[in-house]
């Protein structure tokens, strides 16, 4: 026996999953049984286990937790109709499926059914009932006769019927009455009039119309040649598909239009939401909100501060596949995302390519599809609102102090897990204090600080991925204390409580305290 889940909201909305395994997992990455690409869902968010016929839902230390019928849970027994909330997804537990109904035993008759019963033939007509008498019916059993087998017919001794009572005899095997030969076609039909080409019309059939008319005629003839029951089934199926199509158009008209349109020339505003917790997706694939074959374009107003881009990527298979272009200047590439949706990617937009107090254009360009539109390479990005923070007044002396402090901290990165993160903050402070200087007035360590920022960010991203992966492995092997300690070290590596990585690790750490 298995169970069934239906996605009511969020990614894969409307899809039903059926399982016949003891345990399945739900999460954001492709190694789960139910993959829901939602930023609010953890890599492995929850599990459902069959425990002796009782289905148990368990939260797998997810960042945002799991709700059952609106209540936060850690582990709970499921009932059919329960609704599970995970991030932006709402999952309906439909309950067990696949239980086979016990077959009813065959009804025993006092005498065998007529041999023609298996093919639905009725017995031969009974003798005319007399006044006051009931109508006599022949029952068809549920045993071998109902399945088409023909048991040997017992020979019954001949007996005279009692007066005034109807007698029903076995119909036996009826002989098919030969059909009359078709009449010779009329003269005008032979000349081409009447039913040309109709089977049984006699003479040489005429030529069918070509093209769409001929196709319709052949389809009509084949349909009319079907048994009546089959024609009813076909018409019912067609009606159901038409009804479902109308419902899909009425309910999701906007999504239908989006799925058949291209938006490579459209300019979107960063941060468009499709639900309370999920940003819109742009690119090419089954789950995108807007189809963009090779370019997703975004416009935003910039003043004069530090502009930071946060985005997610999926389906990127090579390092140079998706380029980030700011005002027609290429400045970065999206990372490879072979394991599904990436974590939040943070990029500082280069100020030298930004237009102050004007509209700016940020593009994600898939170079594979741009070079060969027939490649149809799947890819997608999701973009948060661009954050702009004011820059401090330029100060070379303070910038040099911050730069030197950052270099000392980075040398001690192996002494304390937070040193790399603190060095990154000091490098950023040094760069910001020099940002408003003209290009020819900036000291040499400005570019060095910029390069060190990129190096520190890449190192911290690797650390976060390795630490969380290691912690999840320890948890799967039952080494809970070590897994909890790994999440604590992750919190220390990212000490800023407003950092999303600190928040994710803290959420996982707190689950062990419950």
C-alpha positions in Angstrom: 0.0 0.0 0.0 1.3 3.5 -0.8 0.1 7.1 -0.4 -0.6 10.1 -2.5 0.5 13.8 -2.2 -1.0 16.7 -4.1 0.7 20.2 -4.5 -2.0 22.8 -3.8 0.3 25.9 -3.9 3.8 26.8 -5.0 6.2 25.0 -7.4 4.6 22.0 -9.2 1.1 23.3 -8.3 -1.6 20.9 -9.3 0.7 17.9 -9.6 -0.1 14.7 -7.8 2.7 12.3 -6.5 2.0 8.6 -5.6 4.5 6.5 -3.8 4.7 2.9 -2.7 7.9 3.2 -0.6 8.3 3.2 3.2 9.9 6.7 3.3 10.2 9.7 0.9 11.7 13.1 1.3 10.6 16.6 0.2 13.2 19.4 -0.5 14.7 21.9 -2.8 17.5 19.7 -4.4 17.2 17.0 -7.0 18.2 14.2 -4.6 14.7 14.3 -3.0 11.6 12.3 -4.1 9.5 15.5 -4.3 11.6 18.4 -5.7 10.1 21.9 -4.9 12.4 24.7 -6.2 11.4 27.3 -3.6 13.9 29.6 -1.8 11.9 29.1 1.4 12.4 25.3 1.3 15.6 23.7 2.6 17.7 21.3 0.6 16.0 18.4 2.5 13.0 19.9 4.2 10.8 17.0 5.5 10.1 13.3 5.3 7.0 11.1 5.3 7.4 7.5 6.6 5.0 4.5 6.6 5.3 3.1 10.2 3.1 0.1 10.3 0.2 1.6 8.4 0.6 5.0 10.2 2.1 7.8 8.1 4.5 10.1 10.0 5.6 13.5 8.8 8.9 14.7 10.2 10.6 18.1 9.8 14.3 17.5 8.9 15.6 20.5 10.7 14.6 22.9 8.0 15.4 26.6 8.2 11.8 27.9 8.1 10.1 24.9 9.7 7.1 22.7 8.7 3.5 23.5 9.5 0.7 20.9 9.7 -2.7 22.4 9.3 -1.3 25.7 10.4 0.6 24.4 13.5 4.4 24.1 13.6 5.5 20.5 14.1 8.6 18.4 14.5 7.0 15.0 14.0 3.3 14.1 13.7 0.9 11.4 12.5 -0.8 12.3 9.2 -4.5 11.8 8.4 -6.1 12.0 4.9 -6.9 15.6 4.1 -4.1 17.1 6.2 -2.2 20.1 4.7 1.5 20.4 5.0 3.1 23.9 4.7 6.8 24.1 3.7 8.2 27.4 2.5 5.9 28.7 -0.3 4.5 25.2 -1.0 1.2 23.8 0.4 1.0 20.0 0.2 -2.2 17.9 0.6 -1.8 14.4 2.1 -4.5 12.5 0.3 -3.9 9.3 2.3 -3.3 5.7 1.4 -3.8 4.5 -2.2 -3.6 1.2 -4.0 -5.8 -0.9 -1.5 -7.5 -3.6 -3.5 -11.2 -4.3 -2.8 -12.1 -7.8 -1.9 -13.9 -9.6 -4.6 -17.5 -10.6 -3.8 -17.9 -14.4 -4.0 -19.8 -15.8 -7.0 -23.5 -16.3 -6.4 -24.5 -19.9 -6.5 -27.4 -20.8 -8.6 -29.6 -23.8 -8.4 -28.8 -24.6 -12.0 -26.1 -23.4 -14.5 -26.6 -20.2 -16.4 -27.4 -20.4 -20.1 -24.3 -20.9 -22.3 -25.0 -17.6 -24.1 -24.8 -15.6 -20.8 -21.0 -14.9 -21.1 -21.6 -12.8 -24.2 -24.5 -10.9 -22.8 -27.2 -12.8 -24.8 -30.5 -13.3 -23.1 -32.2 -16.6 -22.9 -34.8 -17.7 -25.4 -38.2 -16.1 -24.9 -40.2 -17.7 -22.2 -43.7 -19.1 -22.7 -46.4 -16.4 -22.5 -47.1 -15.8 -18.9 -50.6 -16.5 -17.8 -52.9 -14.1 -16.0 -51.7 -13.6 -12.5 -48.3 -15.2 -13.1 -44.9 -13.4 -12.6 -42.3 -12.7 -15.2 -39.5 -15.3 -15.3 -35.9 -14.1 -15.5 -32.6 -15.9 -16.0 -29.7 -15.0 -13.7 -26.2 -14.9 -14.9 -23.7 -16.1 -12.3 -20.4 -14.3 -11.3 -18.2 -17.3 -11.8 -16.6 -18.7 -15.0 -19.7 -17.8 -17.0 -19.2 -14.1 -16.3 -15.6 -14.3 -17.5 -16.4 -15.8 -20.8 -15.7 -19.5 -20.0 -18.3 -22.0 -21.1 -18.9 -24.8 -18.6 -20.2 -28.1 -19.9 -24.0 -28.0 -20.1 -25.6 -30.8 -18.0 -28.1 -33.0 -19.7 -31.4 -32.6 -17.9 -34.1 -35.3 -18.2 -37.0 -34.3 -20.3 -40.0 -33.3 -18.2 -43.4 -32.1 -19.1 -44.1 -28.6 -17.9 -46.7 -28.2 -15.3 -49.9 -26.5 -16.5 -50.0 -22.8 -16.2 -46.3 -22.4 -15.5 -43.7 -20.9 -17.9 -40.6 -22.9 -18.7 -37.2 -21.3 -19.6 -34.9 -23.5 -21.7 -31.2 -22.9 -22.5 -30.8 -20.8 -25.6 -27.7 -22.8 -26.6 -25.5 -21.4 -29.4 -27.5 -19.3 -31.7 -26.8 -19.6 -35.4 -26.2 -16.2 -37.0 -28.9 -15.5 -39.5 -27.2 -14.8 -42.9 -27.5 -11.3 -44.0 -29.2 -10.6 -47.3 -26.9 -9.8 -50.2 -26.6 -6.1 -50.8 -28.9 -4.8 -53.6 -27.3 -3.8 -56.8 -26.5 -0.1 -56.9 -28.8 2.1 -58.8 -27.7 3.4 -62.2 -27.2 6.9 -60.9 -25.0 5.6 -58.1 -22.8 3.6 -60.6 -22.3 6.9 -62.5 -21.0 8.6 -59.4 -24.1 9.7 -57.5 -25.3 8.4 -54.1 -22.9 6.9 -51.5 -19.6 6.9 -53.2 -17.0 4.7 -51.7 -19.4 3.4 -49.0 -18.6 -0.2 -47.9 -21.2 -2.5 -49.3 -22.5 0.0 -51.8 -21.4 -2.2 -54.7 -19.4 -1.2 -57.7 -16.0 0.5 -57.6 -15.7 3.0 -54.8 -15.2 6.5 -55.8 -12.1 8.6 -54.8 -12.1 10.3 -51.4 -11.5 14.0 -51.1 -7.9 14.9 -50.3 -6.5 17.1 -47.6 -8.4 18.1 -44.4 -11.8 17.1 -45.8 -10.6 13.5 -46.6 -9.1 13.2 -43.2 -12.3 14.3 -41.5 -14.3 11.9 -43.6 -12.1 8.9 -42.8 -12.2 9.8 -39.1 -16.0 10.0 -39.2 -16.3 6.6 -40.9 -13.9 5.0 -38.4 -15.8 6.5 -35.5 -19.2 5.3 -36.8 -17.8 1.9 -37.2 -17.0 1.6 -33.5 -19.4 -0.2 -31.2 -21.9 2.1 -29.5 -20.3 1.7 -26.1 -16.9 2.7 -27.5 -18.4 5.7 -29.2 -19.8 6.9 -25.9 -16.4 6.4 -24.1 -14.6 8.4 -26.8 -17.1 11.3 -26.7 -16.9 11.3 -22.9 -13.1 11.6 -23.0 -13.2 14.4 -25.5 -15.7 16.3 -23.4 -13.6 15.9 -20.3 -10.4 17.2 -22.1 -12.3 20.2 -23.5 -13.7 21.0 -20.1 -10.3 20.8 -18.4 -8.9 23.0 -21.2 -11.5 25.6 -20.6 -10.9 25.6 -16.8 -7.2 25.9 -17.3 -7.7 28.9 -19.6 -10.2 30.6 -17.2 -8.1 30.0 -14.1 -4.6 30.5 -15.4 -5.1 32.7 -18.4 -2.1 34.8 -17.6 0.2 31.8 -17.1 -1.0 30.3 -20.4 -0.1 33.5 -22.3 3.2 33.6 -20.5 4.0 30.0 -21.4 3.6 30.6 -25.2 5.2 34.0 -25.4 8.8 35.1 -25.5 10.0 38.0 -23.3 13.6 38.5 -24.5 13.0 42.1 -25.4 10.9 42.9 -22.3 12.4 44.9 -19.5 11.3 43.7 -16.0 11.6 45.3 -12.6 13.8 43.4 -10.2 12.0 41.7 -7.3 8.7 40.7 -9.0 6.8 38.3 -6.7 4.6 35.4 -7.9 3.6 34.5 -4.3 4.2 35.8 -0.8 7.5 34.0 -0.5 8.7 33.4 -4.1 10.2 35.7 -6.8 9.4 35.3 -10.5 11.7 33.1 -12.6 13.0 34.1 -16.0 14.6 31.8 -18.6 13.8 28.5 -20.4 12.3 25.5 -18.7 9.1 23.9 -17.3 8.9 26.0 -14.1 9.8 29.5 -15.4 7.3 32.4 -15.0 8.5 34.2 -18.2 10.0 32.4 -21.2 13.3 34.1 -22.1 15.3 32.1 -24.8 18.6 34.0 -24.4 18.1 37.2 -22.4 16.4 38.3 -19.2 16.5 42.1 -18.9 15.9 44.3 -15.8 15.7 48.1 -15.4 16.3 50.0 -12.2 17.0 53.6 -11.0 20.5 54.2 -9.5 21.5 57.2 -7.4 25.1 57.2 -6.3 25.6 54.6 -3.6 26.7 51.0 -3.3 24.3 48.8 -5.4 24.1 45.1 -4.4 22.4 42.4 -6.5 21.0 39.2 -5.0 19.8 36.5 -7.4 19.3 32.7 -7.7 20.3 30.6 -10.7 19.3 27.1 -12.0 20.2 25.0 -15.0 23.6 26.6 -15.6 25.9 23.8 -16.9 29.2 25.7 -17.7 31.1 28.6 -16.2 30.7 30.9 -19.2 27.1 30.0 -20.2 25.2 32.9 -18.5 26.8 36.3 -18.5 25.8 39.3 -16.3 25.8 42.5 -18.4 25.4 46.0 -16.9 24.6 48.8 -19.4 26.0 46.6 -22.2 29.3 45.9 -20.3 29.9 42.2 -19.3 31.2 42.0 -15.8 30.5 38.5 -14.3 29.1 35.0 -15.0 26.5 33.0 -13.1 28.0 30.0 -11.3 27.4 26.4 -12.4 24.3 24.9 -10.7 24.3 21.2 -11.4 22.6 20.3 -8.1 19.4 22.3 -8.7 18.8 25.9 -7.5 21.8 27.8 -6.2 21.9 29.5 -2.8 21.5 33.3 -2.8 24.2 34.8 -5.0 25.4 38.3 -3.8 27.1 40.6 -6.4 28.2 44.2 -5.9 27.5 46.0 -9.2 30.6 47.8 -10.5 30.0 51.5 -9.9 32.1 52.6 -12.9 29.5 51.0 -15.2 26.5 52.5 -13.4 24.7 55.7 -14.6 24.0 58.1 -11.7 20.5 59.4 -11.3 19.4 57.5 -14.5 17.7 54.2 -15.4 20.2 51.3 -15.7 19.8 48.0 -17.5 21.0 44.7 -16.0 20.9 41.6 -18.3 21.4 37.9 -17.9 22.4 36.5 -21.3 22.5 32.8 -22.2 25.4 32.7 -24.7 24.6 29.2 -25.9 21.0 30.1 -27.0 22.2 33.5 -28.3 24.7 31.8 -30.6 22.3 29.0 -31.6 18.5 29.6 -30.9 17.8 26.0 -31.9 19.9 24.8 -29.0 17.0 25.5 -26.6 19.4 25.2 -23.6 17.4 25.3 -20.3 18.3 27.9 -17.8 16.6 30.3 -15.3 17.3 33.2 -12.9 15.3 34.8 -10.1 16.2 38.3 -9.1 15.6 40.1 -5.8 15.2 43.9 -5.6 18.6 45.7 -6.0 19.7 47.2 -2.7 21.5 50.6 -2.7 23.4 51.9 0.4 24.9 55.4 0.6 28.7 55.7 0.3 30.7 57.5 3.0 32.7 60.6 2.3 36.0 59.7 0.7 38.9 59.4 3.2 42.2 58.0 2.1 43.7 57.7 5.5 40.8 55.7 7.0 40.6 53.6 3.9 44.3 52.6 4.3 43.8 51.7 7.9 40.8 49.5 7.1 42.7 47.9 4.3 45.7 47.0 6.5 43.4 45.7 9.2 41.7 43.5 6.7 45.0 42.0 5.5 46.0 41.2 9.2 42.7 39.5 9.8 42.9 37.5 6.6 46.3 36.1 7.7 44.7 34.8 10.8 41.7 33.2 9.0 42.7 29.7 10.3 42.8 30.9 13.9 39.2 31.9 14.2 36.3 31.0 11.8 35.1 34.6 11.8 38.4 36.2 10.7 37.7 35.7 7.0 34.2 37.3 7.3 35.6 40.3 9.4 38.4 40.7 6.8 35.8 40.9 4.1 33.9 43.7 5.9 37.1 45.7 6.4 38.1 45.3 2.7 34.6 46.5 1.7 35.0 49.5 4.1 38.3 50.4 2.5 36.9 50.2 -1.0 33.8 52.3 -0.1 36.0 55.1 1.5 37.8 55.4 -1.9 34.8 54.9 -4.2 33.9 58.6 -4.6 37.5 59.5 -5.6 38.0 60.1 -9.4 39.6 57.1 -11.1 43.0 58.8 -11.4 43.0 59.9 -7.8 42.5 56.5 -6.2 45.5 54.8 -4.6 46.8 51.4 -5.8 45.3 49.4 -2.9 41.8 50.2 -4.2 42.1 47.6 -6.9 43.8 45.2 -4.5 41.0 45.6 -2.1 38.4 44.9 -4.8 40.2 41.7 -5.8 40.5 40.6 -2.2 36.8 41.2 -1.7 36.0 38.8 -4.6 38.5 36.2 -3.3 37.0 36.4 0.3 33.4 36.1 -1.0 34.2 33.0 -3.0 36.0 31.4 -0.1 33.1 32.1 2.3 30.6 30.7 -0.2 32.7 27.4 -0.4 32.9 27.3 3.4 29.2 27.7 3.8 28.4 25.0 1.3 30.9 22.5 2.7 29.9 23.1 6.3 26.1 22.7 5.7 26.7 19.6 3.6 28.9 18.0 6.2 26.3 18.8 9.0 23.5 17.2 7.0 25.6 14.1 6.4 26.3 13.8 10.1 22.6 14.2 10.9 21.7 11.4 8.4 24.2 9.0 10.0 22.7 9.8 13.4 25.6 11.7 14.8 23.4 14.5 16.0 25.8 16.2 18.5 28.5 16.5 15.8 25.9 17.9 13.3 24.7 20.5 15.8 28.3 21.5 16.5 28.9 22.0 12.8 25.9 24.3 12.5 27.3 26.3 15.5 30.7 26.7 13.7 28.8 27.9 10.7 27.1 30.6 12.8 30.5 31.7 14.1 31.9 31.8 10.6 29.1 34.3 9.6 28.7 36.3 12.9 26.5 39.0 11.3 22.9 38.0 12.5 21.4 39.8 9.5 23.3 37.6 7.0 21.1 34.9 5.5 23.7 32.3 6.0 23.8 33.0 9.8 20.0 32.8 9.9 19.9 29.4 8.1 22.5 27.8 10.3 20.8 29.2 13.5 17.5 27.8 12.4 19.1 24.4 11.9 21.0 24.6 15.2 17.8 25.5 17.1 16.0 22.4 15.9 18.4 20.3 17.9 17.5 22.2 21.1 13.8 21.2 20.8 
